[in-house]
Amino acid sequence: MIVFGIDPHMKTYTASATDAATARTVADKTVTSNECGHDALLAWARKFGPDRVFAIEDCRHVSARLERYLIAHGERVVRVPPKMMAGARRGCRTYGKSDPIDAASVARAALREPHLPVASLVGPEQDARLLVDHRDDLLGERSRMQKRLRWHLHDLDVDVDVELPPRALDRYIWLDRVEELLIHLQPTTRSRIALDQVARCRALTADIRLLERQIRTIMKRLAPELLAFPGCSAISAAHLIGQTAGASRFTSEAAFAIVNAG
């Protein structure tokens, strides 16, 4: 059997054909990360015979298209968590870091761990992951905006009940209070920027709450048993479901733990 370890990047994929019996690299190939590259990679891999598996480093923001292409063409694809790569690289006889070396490390990691999750076509689990990841991005953006707004309020000496409580700028009532105080200040560049930041924080909060409602709706349908656990919110359940993409893909509890530990 040939294991094709793949190191994915935004513009290219590098594949290393590794003999499962000897763990030796047979050949390497780099293709572009588009439809032509996908076709070229599959045509090249099929020259090595029918007994093959594709092991892709699990960076789904850059590897998802290739996964979908290979699965749609009847290929078996497993995901190798990035945390497993360090040990595989230490076991390589070639020193340094390059795409072919990383691709070979992916293949060797797949040979070392036979219970990796098998990639599957997209479904509601991916929807949950996309929504919860987007929510996390918006939370980070709002947090950065709130920090800049607090510094402007400090410089403007805006008295918002002496001090803004923690997480106060997550709430509309506090944003309304800050906006009211800023409106009554003498117009300056800083006060105008602060008002714009208040508006952006309010808009981001509205988007975040909408996403949370959508996530709750999906999780009530997708994993009501998780929501039944005390303390397990829809957001936590979505993170878990989105990461595992269905626990049935794992061959054992140990395989599940390997991918989701840490």
C-alpha positions as a Markdown table, in Angstrom:
| # | Residue | x | y | z |
|---|---|---|---|---|
| 1 | Met | 0.0 | 0.0 | 0.0 |
| 2 | Ile | 1.1 | 3.6 | -0.7 |
| 3 | Val | 0.3 | 6.3 | 1.7 |
| 4 | Phe | 0.3 | 9.8 | 0.2 |
| 5 | Gly | 1.2 | 12.3 | 2.9 |
| 6 | Ile | 0.0 | 15.8 | 1.9 |
| 7 | Asp | 1.3 | 19.1 | 3.3 |
| 8 | Pro | -1.4 | 21.6 | 2.3 |
| 9 | His | -0.8 | 25.3 | 1.7 |
| 10 | Met | -3.0 | 28.1 | 0.4 |
| 11 | Lys | -1.5 | 28.0 | -3.1 |
| 12 | Thr | 0.1 | 24.6 | -3.3 |
| 13 | Tyr | -0.2 | 21.0 | -2.1 |
| 14 | Thr | 3.0 | 18.9 | -1.7 |
| 15 | Ala | 2.5 | 15.1 | -1.7 |
| 16 | Ser | 4.9 | 12.4 | -0.6 |
| 17 | Ala | 4.3 | 8.8 | -1.8 |
| 18 | Thr | 5.4 | 6.5 | 1.1 |
| 19 | Asp | 5.6 | 2.7 | 1.0 |
| 20 | Ala | 3.6 | 1.4 | 3.9 |
| 21 | Ala | 5.8 | -1.7 | 4.2 |
| 22 | Thr | 9.1 | 0.1 | 4.5 |
| 23 | Ala | 8.1 | 3.7 | 5.4 |
| 24 | Arg | 10.4 | 4.9 | 2.6 |
| 25 | Thr | 9.5 | 7.8 | 0.4 |
| 26 | Val | 9.0 | 6.7 | -3.2 |
| 27 | Ala | 8.4 | 10.0 | -4.9 |
| 28 | Asp | 7.3 | 13.6 | -4.2 |
| 29 | Lys | 5.0 | 15.9 | -6.2 |
| 30 | Thr | 3.9 | 19.5 | -5.8 |
| 31 | Val | 0.7 | 20.8 | -7.5 |
| 32 | Thr | -1.3 | 24.0 | -7.4 |
| 33 | Ser | -4.3 | 24.2 | -5.0 |
| 34 | Asn | -6.9 | 24.4 | -7.8 |
| 35 | Glu | -9.0 | 22.1 | -10.0 |
| 36 | Cys | -6.1 | 21.5 | -12.4 |
| 37 | Gly | -3.8 | 20.7 | -9.5 |
| 38 | His | -6.3 | 18.3 | -8.0 |
| 39 | Asp | -6.6 | 16.4 | -11.3 |
| 40 | Ala | -2.8 | 16.3 | -11.7 |
| 41 | Leu | -2.3 | 15.0 | -8.1 |
| 42 | Leu | -4.9 | 12.2 | -8.5 |
| 43 | Ala | -3.6 | 11.1 | -11.9 |
| 44 | Trp | -0.1 | 10.9 | -10.4 |
| 45 | Ala | -1.2 | 9.0 | -7.4 |
| 46 | Arg | -3.2 | 6.4 | -9.4 |
| 47 | Lys | 0.0 | 5.5 | -11.2 |
| 48 | Phe | 1.2 | 3.7 | -8.0 |
| 49 | Gly | -1.6 | 1.2 | -8.1 |
| 50 | Pro | -5.1 | 0.8 | -6.5 |
| 51 | Asp | -4.0 | 0.2 | -2.9 |
| 52 | Arg | -3.6 | 3.7 | -1.5 |
| 53 | Val | -4.7 | 6.2 | 1.1 |
| 54 | Phe | -4.4 | 9.9 | 1.3 |
| 55 | Ala | -3.2 | 11.3 | 4.6 |
| 56 | Ile | -3.7 | 15.1 | 4.8 |
| 57 | Glu | -2.4 | 17.4 | 7.6 |
| 58 | Asp | -5.6 | 18.6 | 9.2 |
| 59 | Cys | -5.6 | 22.3 | 8.3 |
| 60 | Arg | -9.1 | 22.4 | 7.0 |
| 61 | His | -9.0 | 26.1 | 6.1 |
| 62 | Val | -6.5 | 25.1 | 3.3 |
| 63 | Ser | -7.2 | 21.4 | 2.8 |
| 64 | Ala | -11.0 | 21.2 | 2.7 |
| 65 | Arg | -11.3 | 21.6 | -1.1 |
| 66 | Leu | -8.8 | 18.8 | -1.7 |
| 67 | Glu | -10.6 | 16.6 | 0.8 |
| 68 | Arg | -13.9 | 17.1 | -1.0 |
| 69 | Tyr | -12.3 | 16.5 | -4.4 |
| 70 | Leu | -10.6 | 13.2 | -3.3 |
| 71 | Ile | -13.7 | 11.9 | -1.5 |
| 72 | Ala | -16.0 | 12.7 | -4.5 |
| 73 | His | -13.6 | 10.7 | -6.7 |
| 74 | Gly | -13.8 | 7.6 | -4.4 |
| 75 | Glu | -10.5 | 8.0 | -2.6 |
| 76 | Arg | -10.0 | 7.2 | 1.1 |
| 77 | Val | -8.8 | 10.2 | 3.1 |
| 78 | Val | -7.6 | 10.4 | 6.7 |
| 79 | Arg | -6.8 | 13.5 | 8.7 |
| 80 | Val | -3.5 | 13.8 | 10.6 |
| 81 | Pro | -3.7 | 16.3 | 13.5 |
| 82 | Pro | -0.9 | 18.9 | 13.3 |
| 83 | Lys | 0.1 | 18.0 | 16.9 |
| 84 | Met | 1.3 | 14.6 | 15.7 |
| 85 | Met | 3.7 | 16.1 | 13.2 |
| 86 | Ala | 6.5 | 17.0 | 15.7 |
| 87 | Gly | 7.1 | 13.3 | 16.6 |
| 88 | Ala | 7.0 | 12.3 | 13.0 |
| 89 | Arg | 9.6 | 14.9 | 12.0 |
| 90 | Arg | 11.9 | 13.8 | 14.8 |
| 91 | Gly | 11.8 | 10.3 | 13.3 |
| 92 | Cys | 12.8 | 11.5 | 9.8 |
| 93 | Arg | 16.4 | 10.8 | 8.7 |
| 94 | Thr | 16.3 | 14.1 | 6.7 |
| 95 | Tyr | 16.9 | 17.2 | 8.8 |
| 96 | Gly | 15.4 | 20.6 | 8.2 |
| 97 | Lys | 12.0 | 21.8 | 7.2 |
| 98 | Ser | 10.6 | 21.8 | 3.7 |
| 99 | Asp | 7.3 | 20.9 | 2.1 |
| 100 | Pro | 8.5 | 17.4 | 0.9 |
| 101 | Ile | 9.9 | 16.7 | 4.4 |
| 102 | Asp | 6.6 | 17.8 | 6.0 |
| 103 | Ala | 4.6 | 15.7 | 3.5 |
| 104 | Ala | 6.7 | 12.6 | 4.3 |
| 105 | Ser | 6.1 | 13.3 | 8.0 |
| 106 | Val | 2.4 | 13.4 | 7.5 |
| 107 | Ala | 2.6 | 10.0 | 5.8 |
| 108 | Arg | 4.7 | 8.5 | 8.5 |
| 109 | Ala | 2.4 | 9.9 | 11.2 |
| 110 | Ala | -0.5 | 8.1 | 9.4 |
| 111 | Leu | 1.5 | 4.9 | 9.4 |
| 112 | Arg | 2.3 | 5.2 | 13.1 |
| 113 | Glu | -1.3 | 5.8 | 14.1 |
| 114 | Pro | -3.8 | 3.5 | 12.3 |
| 115 | His | -6.9 | 5.0 | 14.0 |
| 116 | Leu | -7.0 | 8.4 | 12.5 |
| 117 | Pro | -10.4 | 9.9 | 11.6 |
| 118 | Val | -11.6 | 9.3 | 8.1 |
| 119 | Ala | -12.6 | 12.4 | 6.3 |
| 120 | Ser | -16.2 | 12.6 | 5.1 |
| 121 | Leu | -18.2 | 14.9 | 2.9 |
| 122 | Val | -19.6 | 18.1 | 4.4 |
| 123 | Gly | -22.8 | 18.1 | 6.4 |
| 124 | Pro | -24.5 | 19.9 | 9.3 |
| 125 | Glu | -21.4 | 19.3 | 11.4 |
| 126 | Gln | -19.4 | 21.6 | 9.1 |
| 127 | Asp | -22.2 | 24.2 | 9.3 |
| 128 | Ala | -21.9 | 24.2 | 13.0 |
| 129 | Arg | -18.1 | 24.6 | 12.8 |
| 130 | Leu | -18.3 | 27.4 | 10.3 |
| 131 | Leu | -20.8 | 29.3 | 12.4 |
| 132 | Val | -19.0 | 28.9 | 15.7 |
| 133 | Asp | -15.6 | 29.8 | 14.1 |
| 134 | His | -17.2 | 32.9 | 12.6 |
| 135 | Arg | -18.6 | 33.8 | 16.0 |
| 136 | Asp | -15.2 | 33.4 | 17.6 |
| 137 | Asp | -13.7 | 35.7 | 14.9 |
| 138 | Leu | -16.3 | 38.3 | 15.6 |
| 139 | Leu | -15.8 | 38.0 | 19.3 |
| 140 | Gly | -12.1 | 38.7 | 18.8 |
| 141 | Glu | -12.8 | 41.7 | 16.5 |
| 142 | Arg | -15.2 | 43.1 | 19.1 |
| 143 | Ser | -12.8 | 42.6 | 21.9 |
| 144 | Arg | -10.1 | 44.5 | 20.0 |
| 145 | Met | -12.6 | 47.3 | 19.2 |
| 146 | Gln | -13.6 | 47.5 | 22.9 |
| 147 | Lys | -10.0 | 47.9 | 24.1 |
| 148 | Arg | -9.4 | 50.8 | 21.7 |
| 149 | Leu | -12.7 | 52.4 | 22.7 |
| 150 | Arg | -11.8 | 52.2 | 26.4 |
| 151 | Trp | -8.5 | 54.0 | 25.7 |
| 152 | His | -10.3 | 56.7 | 23.9 |
| 153 | Leu | -12.8 | 57.1 | 26.7 |
| 154 | His | -9.9 | 57.3 | 29.2 |
| 155 | Asp | -8.2 | 60.0 | 27.2 |
| 156 | Leu | -11.5 | 61.9 | 26.8 |
| 157 | Asp | -12.1 | 61.7 | 30.5 |
| 158 | Val | -15.6 | 60.3 | 29.9 |
| 159 | Asp | -17.2 | 59.5 | 33.3 |
| 160 | Val | -19.3 | 56.4 | 32.7 |
| 161 | Asp | -20.4 | 55.8 | 36.3 |
| 162 | Val | -16.8 | 56.2 | 37.4 |
| 163 | Glu | -15.6 | 53.0 | 35.6 |
| 164 | Leu | -17.0 | 50.6 | 33.1 |
| 165 | Pro | -17.6 | 47.2 | 34.6 |
| 166 | Pro | -16.0 | 44.1 | 32.9 |
| 167 | Arg | -17.9 | 43.1 | 29.8 |
| 168 | Ala | -20.0 | 46.2 | 30.0 |
| 169 | Leu | -19.4 | 47.0 | 26.4 |
| 170 | Asp | -21.0 | 43.7 | 25.4 |
| 171 | Arg | -24.4 | 45.1 | 26.4 |
| 172 | Tyr | -26.5 | 47.6 | 24.5 |
| 173 | Ile | -27.5 | 49.5 | 27.7 |
| 174 | Trp | -23.9 | 50.4 | 28.4 |
| 175 | Leu | -23.2 | 51.2 | 24.7 |
| 176 | Asp | -26.2 | 53.6 | 24.8 |
| 177 | Arg | -24.8 | 55.3 | 27.9 |
| 178 | Val | -21.4 | 55.8 | 26.4 |
| 179 | Glu | -22.9 | 57.1 | 23.1 |
| 180 | Glu | -25.0 | 59.6 | 25.0 |
| 181 | Leu | -22.0 | 60.9 | 26.9 |
| 182 | Leu | -19.9 | 61.2 | 23.7 |
| 183 | Ile | -22.6 | 63.0 | 21.8 |
| 184 | His | -22.6 | 65.8 | 24.4 |
| 185 | Leu | -18.8 | 66.3 | 24.3 |
| 186 | Gln | -17.2 | 69.0 | 22.2 |
| 187 | Pro | -16.7 | 67.4 | 18.7 |
| 188 | Thr | -13.1 | 66.3 | 18.1 |
| 189 | Thr | -11.4 | 63.7 | 16.0 |
| 190 | Arg | -11.1 | 61.4 | 19.0 |
| 191 | Ser | -14.7 | 61.7 | 20.0 |
| 192 | Arg | -15.9 | 61.0 | 16.5 |
| 193 | Ile | -13.7 | 57.9 | 16.3 |
| 194 | Ala | -15.1 | 56.8 | 19.7 |
| 195 | Leu | -18.6 | 57.2 | 18.5 |
| 196 | Asp | -17.8 | 55.1 | 15.4 |
| 197 | Gln | -16.3 | 52.4 | 17.6 |
| 198 | Val | -19.5 | 52.4 | 19.7 |
| 199 | Ala | -21.5 | 51.8 | 16.6 |
| 200 | Arg | -19.2 | 49.1 | 15.4 |
| 201 | Cys | -19.4 | 47.3 | 18.8 |
| 202 | Arg | -23.2 | 47.5 | 18.7 |
| 203 | Ala | -23.2 | 46.0 | 15.2 |
| 204 | Leu | -20.8 | 43.3 | 16.1 |
| 205 | Thr | -22.9 | 42.4 | 19.2 |
| 206 | Ala | -26.0 | 42.1 | 17.0 |
| 207 | Asp | -24.1 | 39.8 | 14.6 |
| 208 | Ile | -22.8 | 37.7 | 17.4 |
| 209 | Arg | -26.2 | 37.2 | 19.0 |
| 210 | Leu | -27.7 | 36.3 | 15.7 |
| 211 | Leu | -25.0 | 33.7 | 15.2 |
| 212 | Glu | -25.6 | 32.3 | 18.7 |
| 213 | Arg | -29.3 | 31.9 | 17.9 |
| 214 | Gln | -28.5 | 30.1 | 14.7 |
| 215 | Ile | -26.1 | 27.8 | 16.5 |
| 216 | Arg | -28.6 | 27.0 | 19.2 |
| 217 | Thr | -31.2 | 26.1 | 16.5 |
| 218 | Ile | -28.7 | 23.8 | 14.8 |
| 219 | Met | -27.5 | 22.1 | 18.0 |
| 220 | Lys | -31.0 | 21.4 | 19.2 |
| 221 | Arg | -31.5 | 19.4 | 16.1 |
| 222 | Leu | -28.0 | 18.0 | 15.8 |
| 223 | Ala | -27.0 | 17.1 | 19.3 |
| 224 | Pro | -29.8 | 17.5 | 21.9 |
| 225 | Glu | -28.0 | 14.9 | 24.1 |
| 226 | Leu | -25.1 | 17.2 | 24.5 |
| 227 | Leu | -27.3 | 20.1 | 25.5 |
| 228 | Ala | -28.9 | 17.9 | 28.2 |
| 229 | Phe | -25.5 | 17.8 | 30.0 |
| 230 | Pro | -25.5 | 20.4 | 32.9 |
| 231 | Gly | -23.2 | 23.3 | 31.9 |
| 232 | Cys | -22.9 | 22.3 | 28.2 |
| 233 | Ser | -24.0 | 25.3 | 26.2 |
| 234 | Ala | -24.9 | 25.3 | 22.5 |
| 235 | Ile | -21.6 | 27.0 | 21.8 |
| 236 | Ser | -19.6 | 24.4 | 23.6 |
| 237 | Ala | -21.5 | 21.6 | 21.9 |
| 238 | Ala | -20.9 | 23.3 | 18.5 |
| 239 | His | -17.2 | 23.5 | 19.2 |
| 240 | Leu | -17.1 | 19.8 | 20.0 |
| 241 | Ile | -19.3 | 18.7 | 17.1 |
| 242 | Gly | -17.5 | 20.9 | 14.7 |
| 243 | Gln | -14.1 | 19.5 | 15.7 |
| 244 | Thr | -15.1 | 15.9 | 15.6 |
| 245 | Ala | -17.4 | 16.1 | 12.6 |
| 246 | Gly | -19.4 | 13.1 | 14.0 |
| 247 | Ala | -18.0 | 10.7 | 16.6 |
| 248 | Ser | -19.0 | 7.8 | 14.5 |
| 249 | Arg | -16.0 | 8.5 | 12.3 |
| 250 | Phe | -13.7 | 7.3 | 15.0 |
| 251 | Thr | -12.9 | 3.6 | 15.4 |
| 252 | Ser | -12.4 | 3.8 | 19.2 |
| 253 | Glu | -12.5 | 6.0 | 22.2 |
| 254 | Ala | -8.7 | 6.2 | 22.1 |
| 255 | Ala | -8.8 | 7.5 | 18.5 |
| 256 | Phe | -11.3 | 10.1 | 19.5 |
| 257 | Ala | -9.1 | 11.2 | 22.4 |
| 258 | Ile | -6.0 | 11.5 | 20.3 |
| 259 | Val | -7.6 | 14.0 | 17.9 |
| 260 | Asn | -9.4 | 16.0 | 20.5 |
| 261 | Ala | -6.9 | 16.1 | 23.3 |
| 262 | Gly | -5.1 | 19.3 | 24.2 |
